[in-house]
Amino acid sequence: MRILFLSNLYPPNVVGGYERLCHEVASDFAARGHEITVLTSAHGGKVAEYPGQRVLRTLELLTGSEIYIPFPGTAEDRAAVNARNLERLRAVLDEVRPDVVFAWNLFFLDASILDALEASPYRTVVMLTDNWLLVMRNPAFVADFFREIVHGPGRFVPPPPPPAWRAMAGRAKRRLQRLAGITPRGQLQAVFGARFMRDFYAAGGTYFRSHRVIHNGVRQSPRTGPAPDRAATVRPGHLRLLFAGRLVDLKGADTAVEALSLLNPSELGVERITLTIVGDGQDHAYLERFRALLAASPRAADMVMEPVVPEAELPALFDRHDIYLFPSLYEPFSLTLIHALACGIPTIASDIGGNPEIVEDGRSGLLFRKGDPASLAETIARLARDPALRQRLALGGQEVSRQFTFERMTEAMERFLKTAE
């Protein structure tokens, strides 16, 4: 197949897992013999070429010099950027003539990009493991969701699925169109990285010609050494907690900091409890607030910040700690969470988004109430006091993680891209 990958960022210019996963999938598809072209931006300034891929870094993002800085231009400037992006997209489509356009994260691009794809004769599949498309199509719903549910006390209730006859009627209509030589247009197809994302888009009133839920996956290498005994702590008398993720407000690192202050080592049978915070600092505004929170904490001496580690070093990082904390306020489907379970570290995650699709409460990890430091502290205490539970969750996490392999994910994606439906 000739596949055009479309993404706002592409390695070596990255913010998080979305663009890294896009690159890994494109690389895998190239290794399978598909003809891969990538259309992306030059934002970040770094350049690299990858085997079997032609990477075109010609798009312009509607952001400032750094990804979290707003676009500084006028409405006229914005319109000019959009016009140039549309011209570049159409030129690439005319040149490549792809069998399918595989659109990934398009944040910081205008909705006119999607309109142009729907108006083109080329089949487009959108990869949705975040809310970027719904921000374009129904921004009011997304704003309400974040205000009432992510940052508020509300709970997300998935809408009922549409009646089966509607999907059957749509498929019959498209078959008749193909028999008549008519190319169905104006309807995107979707790959959802989690059931939560499917339900989230349905709640926002955005539907697709067809879709598949294909859980994100990671490469899982066999362990090279013995696994830690999770019935004991890595260091005797010392409970070592770990947060690893982007340092932005949605990742909830501040919840972990506040939970630490509620834990009494003597009550948990240890001499000391510490928290290691591993994350990037690209969101400078949040990082400044977060550092102030650390400094003001009565447990400041028990916390340390460390820089992001490469994926290959994650197993060693997890092995040095006793409990992994994943306190996100909003989380479609986390790759780092899968890595943690695969490495066998007892894990506690917030009960939102795609987390319960990875962490089965009581089997592969424990869940706590999102944004609630007291709930997190209670869950940490429960795990700290129960060595048998830690060991059971470590083994259960490794078992569940095998459902989320990179190979399973890319094979399912390839099958979907090859289908005519």
DRENDO-940490 format. One line per 10 residues: number of its first residue (from 1); their letters; for each residue x negated, y negated, z negated of C-alpha. Coordinates in steps of 0.5 Angstrom, whole numbers, plus 2048, in hexadecimal, padded with zeros to 3 digits. Last residue first. Layout:
REM DRENDO-940490
NUM	a	X:Y:Z ~ ...;
REM end
This chain:
REM DRENDO-940490
421	eatklfrema	81E:801:7F7 ~ 819:803:7FC ~ 814:806:7F8 ~ 80D:806:7F8 ~ 80C:800:7F3 ~ 810:805:7EE ~ 80B:80B:7EF ~ 805:806:7EE ~ 808:803:7E8 ~ 809:80A:7E5;
411	etmreftfqr	802:80C:7E7 ~ 7FF:806:7E4 ~ 803:807:7DD ~ 801:80E:7DC ~ 7FA:80D:7DE ~ 7FA:807:7D9 ~ 7FC:80B:7D3 ~ 802:80A:7CF ~ 805:810:7CD ~ 7FE:812:7CA;
401	sveqgglalr	7FF:80D:7C5 ~ 805:811:7C1 ~ 800:816:7BF ~ 7FA:812:7BD ~ 7FF:80E:7B9 ~ 802:814:7B5 ~ 7FB:816:7B3 ~ 7FA:80F:7B0 ~ 801:80F:7AD ~ 800:816:7AA;
391	qrlapdralr	7F9:813:7A7 ~ 7FC:80D:7A4 ~ 802:810:7A1 ~ 7FD:815:79E ~ 7F9:810:79B ~ 800:80C:798 ~ 7FE:806:793 ~ 7FB:802:799 ~ 801:804:79E ~ 806:801:799;
381	aitealsapd	802:7FB:797 ~ 801:7F9:79E ~ 809:7FA:79F ~ 80A:7F6:799 ~ 805:7F0:79C ~ 809:7F0:7A3 ~ 80F:7EF:7A0 ~ 80D:7EA:79B ~ 80A:7E6:7A1 ~ 810:7E6:7A5;
371	gkrfllgsrg	80F:7E4:7AC ~ 812:7EA:7AF ~ 815:7EF:7AA ~ 810:7F5:7AA ~ 80F:7FC:7AE ~ 80A:802:7AC ~ 806:806:7B0 ~ 806:80C:7B5 ~ 80B:810:7B1 ~ 80E:80C:7AC;
361	deviepnggi	811:807:7B0 ~ 810:809:7B7 ~ 80B:803:7BA ~ 80A:803:7C1 ~ 812:802:7C3 ~ 813:7FE:7BC ~ 80D:7F9:7BF ~ 811:7F7:7C5 ~ 814:7F1:7C2 ~ 815:7F1:7BB;
351	dsaitpigca	814:7F5:7B4 ~ 80D:7F2:7B3 ~ 807:7F7:7B3 ~ 803:7FB:7AD ~ 7FE:800:7B0 ~ 7FA:806:7AD ~ 7F4:806:7B1 ~ 7F4:80C:7B6 ~ 7F0:809:7BC ~ 7F6:80B:7C0;
341	lahiltlsfp	7FA:807:7BC ~ 7F6:801:7BC ~ 7F5:801:7C3 ~ 7FD:801:7C4 ~ 7FD:7FB:7C0 ~ 7F8:7F8:7C4 ~ 7FC:7F9:7CA ~ 802:7F5:7C7 ~ 809:7F6:7CA ~ 80E:7F0:7CA;
331	eylspflyid	80B:7EC:7C4 ~ 80F:7E7:7C0 ~ 80D:7E5:7B9 ~ 807:7E9:7B9 ~ 805:7EC:7B2 ~ 800:7F2:7B5 ~ 7FC:7F4:7AF ~ 7F7:7FA:7AF ~ 7F6:7FD:7A9 ~ 7EF:800:7A6;
321	hrdflaplea	7EA:7FD:7AA ~ 7E3:7FF:7AD ~ 7E6:804:7B1 ~ 7EA:7FF:7B5 ~ 7E4:7FB:7B7 ~ 7E0:801:7B9 ~ 7E6:803:7BD ~ 7E7:7FC:7C0 ~ 7E0:7FB:7C3 ~ 7E2:7FE:7CA;
311	epvvpemvmd	7E7:7F8:7CA ~ 7E2:7F3:7C9 ~ 7E2:7EF:7C3 ~ 7E6:7E9:7C1 ~ 7E2:7E4:7BC ~ 7E2:7E5:7B4 ~ 7E6:7E1:7AF ~ 7E5:7E4:7A8 ~ 7EA:7E4:7A2 ~ 7E9:7E6:79B;
301	aarpsaalla	7E6:7DF:799 ~ 7EC:7DB:79B ~ 7F0:7DF:796 ~ 7F3:7D9:793 ~ 7F5:7D7:79A ~ 7F4:7CF:79C ~ 7EE:7D1:7A0 ~ 7F1:7D6:7A4 ~ 7F7:7D2:7A5 ~ 7F3:7CC:7A8;
291	rfrelyahdq	7EF:7D1:7AC ~ 7F6:7D3:7AF ~ 7F8:7CC:7B0 ~ 7F2:7CB:7B4 ~ 7F2:7D1:7B8 ~ 7FA:7CF:7BA ~ 7F7:7C9:7BD ~ 7F1:7CC:7C0 ~ 7F5:7D2:7C4 ~ 7EF:7D5:7C7;
281	gdgvitltir	7EC:7D7:7C1 ~ 7EC:7DF:7C2 ~ 7ED:7E4:7BC ~ 7EB:7E9:7B7 ~ 7ED:7E7:7B0 ~ 7EA:7EC:7AB ~ 7EE:7EC:7A4 ~ 7EC:7EE:79D ~ 7EE:7F2:797 ~ 7EA:7F3:792;
271	evglespnll	7E9:7F8:78B ~ 7EE:7FD:78E ~ 7F4:801:78A ~ 7F9:7FD:78D ~ 7FC:7F9:787 ~ 7F4:7F7:786 ~ 7F4:7F4:78D ~ 7FA:7F0:78C ~ 7FD:7EE:793 ~ 801:7E8:794;
261	slaevatdag	7FB:7E3:796 ~ 7FA:7E8:79C ~ 801:7E8:79E ~ 800:7E0:7A0 ~ 7FA:7E2:7A4 ~ 7FE:7E7:7A8 ~ 804:7E3:7A9 ~ 7FF:7DD:7AC ~ 7FC:7E2:7B1 ~ 803:7E2:7B4;
251	kldvlrgafl	802:7E4:7BB ~ 807:7DF:7BD ~ 803:7D9:7BA ~ 7FD:7DA:7BE ~ 7F6:7DD:7BC ~ 7F6:7E3:7C1 ~ 7F5:7EA:7BE ~ 7F2:7EE:7B9 ~ 7F4:7EE:7B1 ~ 7F1:7F3:7AD;
241	lrlhgprvta	7F1:7F5:7A6 ~ 7EC:7F8:7A2 ~ 7ED:7FB:79B ~ 7E7:7FB:797 ~ 7E6:800:791 ~ 7E2:805:795 ~ 7E1:802:79C ~ 7E4:805:7A2 ~ 7EA:807:79D ~ 7EC:80E:79C;
231	ardpapgtrp	7F2:812:79F ~ 7F0:80F:7A6 ~ 7EA:813:7A6 ~ 7E7:810:7AC ~ 7E7:813:7B2 ~ 7E0:817:7B4 ~ 7DC:815:7BA ~ 7DD:814:7C2 ~ 7E5:813:7C2 ~ 7E8:815:7C8;
221	sqrvgnhivr	7E9:80F:7CD ~ 7F0:80C:7CD ~ 7F1:807:7D3 ~ 7F7:803:7D1 ~ 7FF:803:7D3 ~ 804:7FE:7D4 ~ 80B:802:7D4 ~ 80F:802:7DB ~ 816:800:7DB ~ 818:800:7E2;
211	hsrfytggaa	81C:7FB:7E6 ~ 821:7FA:7EB ~ 824:7F4:7EF ~ 823:7F0:7E9 ~ 827:7ED:7E3 ~ 825:7E7:7DF ~ 82B:7E5:7DB ~ 827:7E3:7D5 ~ 829:7E9:7D1 ~ 827:7ED:7D7;
201	yfdrmfragf	820:7EA:7D7 ~ 820:7EC:7CF ~ 822:7F3:7D0 ~ 81D:7F5:7D6 ~ 818:7F2:7D2 ~ 81A:7F6:7CB ~ 81A:7FC:7D0 ~ 812:7FB:7D1 ~ 80D:7F9:7D6 ~ 813:7F7:7DB;
191	vaqlqgrpti	812:7F8:7E3 ~ 817:7F4:7E7 ~ 81A:7F4:7ED ~ 81B:7ED:7F0 ~ 822:7EB:7F4 ~ 822:7E6:7FA ~ 821:7EA:800 ~ 824:7F1:802 ~ 821:7F2:809 ~ 827:7F4:80E;
181	galrqlrrka	825:7F9:813 ~ 82C:7FC:813 ~ 82A:802:80F ~ 826:7FE:80A ~ 82C:7F9:809 ~ 830:800:808 ~ 82B:802:803 ~ 82B:7FC:7FF ~ 833:7FC:7FE ~ 832:803:7FB;
171	rgamarwapp	82D:801:7F7 ~ 831:7FB:7F4 ~ 837:7FF:7F3 ~ 833:804:7EF ~ 831:7FF:7EB ~ 838:7FC:7E9 ~ 83B:803:7E8 ~ 836:804:7E3 ~ 839:7FF:7DE ~ 834:7F9:7DC;
161	ppppvfrgpg	830:7FB:7D6 ~ 833:7F8:7CF ~ 82F:7F2:7CD ~ 829:7F3:7C8 ~ 82A:7F0:7C1 ~ 824:7EB:7BF ~ 824:7E9:7B8 ~ 825:7E2:7B5 ~ 821:7E0:7AF ~ 81D:7DA:7B3;
151	hvierffdav	816:7D9:7B7 ~ 817:7DF:7BB ~ 81F:7E0:7BB ~ 822:7D9:7BB ~ 81D:7D5:7BD ~ 819:7DA:7C2 ~ 820:7DC:7C5 ~ 823:7D5:7C6 ~ 81D:7D3:7CA ~ 81D:7D9:7CE;
141	fapnrmvllw	825:7D9:7CF ~ 824:7D1:7D1 ~ 81E:7D3:7D6 ~ 822:7D8:7DA ~ 81F:7D9:7E1 ~ 818:7D6:7E0 ~ 817:7D8:7D9 ~ 81A:7DF:7DB ~ 815:7E0:7DF ~ 80F:7DF:7DA;
131	ndtlmvvtry	812:7E3:7D5 ~ 80D:7E8:7D4 ~ 80C:7EF:7D6 ~ 80F:7EE:7DC ~ 80C:7F1:7E3 ~ 810:7EE:7E9 ~ 811:7F2:7EF ~ 811:7EE:7F5 ~ 813:7F1:7FC ~ 811:7ED:802;
121	psaeladlis	816:7EA:807 ~ 815:7E3:803 ~ 81B:7DF:800 ~ 81A:7E3:7F9 ~ 812:7E1:7F9 ~ 813:7DA:7FB ~ 818:7D9:7F5 ~ 813:7DD:7F0 ~ 80E:7D8:7F2 ~ 813:7D2:7F2;
111	adlfflnwaf	814:7D4:7EA ~ 80D:7D0:7E9 ~ 807:7D3:7E7 ~ 804:7D2:7DF ~ 807:7D9:7DE ~ 807:7DE:7E4 ~ 805:7E4:7E0 ~ 805:7EA:7E5 ~ 808:7EA:7EC ~ 807:7F0:7F0;
101	vvdprvedlv	808:7EF:7F7 ~ 80A:7F5:7FB ~ 808:7F8:802 ~ 804:7F1:803 ~ 804:7ED:809 ~ 7FC:7EB:808 ~ 7FC:7E5:80C ~ 803:7E2:80C ~ 804:7E4:804 ~ 7FD:7E0:803;
91	arlrelnran	7FF:7DA:807 ~ 806:7DA:804 ~ 802:7DA:7FD ~ 7FE:7D5:7FF ~ 803:7D0:801 ~ 807:7D1:7FB ~ 801:7D0:7F7 ~ 800:7C9:7FA ~ 807:7C7:7FA ~ 808:7C9:7F2;
81	vaardeatgp	801:7C5:7F1 ~ 804:7BF:7F5 ~ 80B:7BF:7F1 ~ 807:7BF:7EA ~ 803:7B9:7EC ~ 809:7B5:7EE ~ 80C:7B7:7E7 ~ 806:7B4:7E4 ~ 800:7B8:7E2 ~ 7FD:7BA:7DB;
71	fpiyiesgtl	7FF:7C1:7DB ~ 800:7C3:7D4 ~ 7F9:7C6:7D1 ~ 7FA:7CD:7CE ~ 7F7:7D0:7D5 ~ 7F1:7CB:7D4 ~ 7EF:7C6:7D9 ~ 7F7:7C4:7D9 ~ 7FC:7C9:7DC ~ 801:7C9:7E2;
61	leltrlvrqg	7FC:7CF:7E5 ~ 7F9:7CE:7EC ~ 7F9:7D4:7F1 ~ 7F3:7D5:7F5 ~ 7EF:7DB:7F2 ~ 7EF:7E0:7F7 ~ 7ED:7E7:7F5 ~ 7EC:7EC:7FA ~ 7EC:7F3:7F7 ~ 7E8:7FA:7F8;
51	pyeavkggha	7E3:7F8:7F3 ~ 7E3:7F2:7EF ~ 7E1:7EB:7F0 ~ 7DF:7E6:7EB ~ 7E0:7DF:7EA ~ 7E1:7DA:7E3 ~ 7E4:7D3:7E3 ~ 7E9:7D4:7DE ~ 7EF:7D3:7E3 ~ 7ED:7D5:7EA;
41	stlvtiehgr	7F4:7D8:7EB ~ 7F7:7DE:7EE ~ 7F8:7E2:7F4 ~ 7F6:7E9:7F4 ~ 7F5:7EE:7FA ~ 7F5:7F5:7F9 ~ 7F5:7FB:7FF ~ 7F7:801:7FB ~ 7F2:807:7FB ~ 7F3:809:7F4;
31	aafdsavehc	7ED:806:7F2 ~ 7F0:7FF:7F4 ~ 7F6:801:7F0 ~ 7F2:802:7EA ~ 7EF:7FB:7EB ~ 7F5:7F8:7EC ~ 7F8:7FB:7E5 ~ 7F2:7F9:7E1 ~ 7F2:7F2:7E4 ~ 7FA:7F1:7E2;
21	lreyggvvnp	7F8:7F4:7DB ~ 7F3:7EF:7DA ~ 7F7:7EA:7DC ~ 7FD:7EC:7D8 ~ 7F8:7EE:7D2 ~ 7F6:7E7:7D0 ~ 7F3:7E0:7D2 ~ 7EF:7E2:7D8 ~ 7EB:7DF:7DD ~ 7E6:7E5:7DF;
11	pylnslflir	7EB:7E7:7E1 ~ 7F1:7E5:7E4 ~ 7F6:7DF:7E2 ~ 7FD:7DD:7E5 ~ 7FE:7E4:7E8 ~ 800:7E6:7EF ~ 7FE:7ED:7F1 ~ 7FF:7EE:7F9 ~ 7FF:7F6:7FA ~ 7FE:7F9:801;
1	m	800:800:800;
REM end
